[in-house]
Amino acid sequence: MGAKCEIAFSIVGMLVGISVFFCFGIVFSNWDCAAWGLVSGVLATITLYLHICFLQDRCKSTATQLGGLMLTGCVFQLAGVCGFVAYLVLAISEHQGLVIRGRGFYLACVWCFMTWKWAFLQFYFARRYKRCFEKETGTSSDVPYVKI
């Protein structure tokens, strides 16, 4: 996939995530869905930032941040999976259908998945760009195993 497509998808993810916050939060009072939508939009924004830095060859200045962004991606992947399972269990145990107004657990489940997706993409591209930087500079953060 080309860099322009990656940037376009990140922009769409950012705009949709932020609009979900306003739409589901203010209009439909589904704050669970709104919060996960906002987190998804923020992660898409960070992924967009990574793409732009890579295209402008600013990976060297952000190389120290890439490890932290990888860790952040892992943490939010875990949060997305936990939220997905929790909302799915709540929706099934309460025999809830598709509810848009109020606490709709299935919609929150969808946005937990979207949060997981953007956290995975953040981790993936931070790792990819970090490896590219290490390959370019000849440095590596891997510590070899030394037998004593």
Buried (B, 14 or more C-beta within 10 A) or exposed (E): EEEEEBBEBBBEBBEBBBEBBEBBBEEBBBBBBBBBBBBBBBBBBBBBBBBEBBEEEEBEEBBEBBEEBBEBBBEBBEBBBEBBEBBBEBBEEEEBEEBEEEBBBBBBBBBBBBBBBBBBBBBBBBBEBBEBBBEEEEEEEEEEEEEE
